Amino acid sequence: MIVATAWQHEGVATALLQRLGAHALREGVTTATALFSGSNQEVLDLVRDVPLPHSISYDHGSGELHVDLTSALAGVSEKES
């Protein structure tokens, strides 16, 4: 996800990801996967601090994040219904 520079650090990506996660749960998706560059420090900080059950693996400078949507976004999906 890319957020325009002027809107960064305003919660835009967080809000979009919460809505995407809620929609995914309603459609039966239980795990989200994200691929990212291991050289982008802002992304590394963000991934490390994900407040959801997750796992991270690295291979040849790339990272892969797997997030369990069922535990943390269940309440959000109910609110969005």
N, C-alpha and C positions, 0 to 999 in steps of 0.2 A: 504494500500500500504506500502510495506517495501522497504527501500532503504539501500543498503549496507553502513556500517559505513563510509568507505572511501569516499563515494559519497554524504553523507548527507550535507546539507547546500550549495549545488552547483546548485540548481534549477532543479534537475532531477525529483522529484515528481511533481513540478509545471508544468514542460513541459509535462510530461505524463498525468497529469490530464487535462490540456488544450486540448490535442489531444483527450483524451477520451470524454471530454465534447463536443467537436466539432463533433466527430463521433456520439455521442448520439443524438445531435440535428438533424443531417442529417437523422438519423433513426427514428425521431419523438419523442424521449424521451425529456421531458421538465423539469423533476425534478430528482435530484440525492439525494440519501439517504446514509448516512454513520453511522455506529454504532461504538462507541468507549468506552474505559474504562474511567470512571470518575476519576481514580487514576493516570493517566498518564499526568503529568503536561505539557510536551511539546505538546501533542495532545490538551489539554485544551486550551493552549495559541494559537495554530494554529486555532482551531475551533472558538474561540472567535474573532479572527481577519480576518475571511473569508470576502473578499471584495465583496461578492455577496449578493443579497437579500437571507436571510436564516432564519430558525427558529431552535431552539435547545430545546430539552426536556431531562429531566433526570428521571430515575426510578431505584431505588435500585443499585446505583453505576455505572450504564451504561448511556451513552448519545446517543442521536439520533439527527443527523443533517440532515435537509432537505434544499436543495439549488435549487433556481429557475435558471435554465440554460438559459432560453430564454432572460433574460435582459442583462446578462453580457457576454455570450459566442457567441451571434449572430455574432458579428464581426469576431471572431476567426473562426467560421464555414465557413464563406464566404472566408476567406484567405486560409483555408485548402482545399477548393474545387478544 
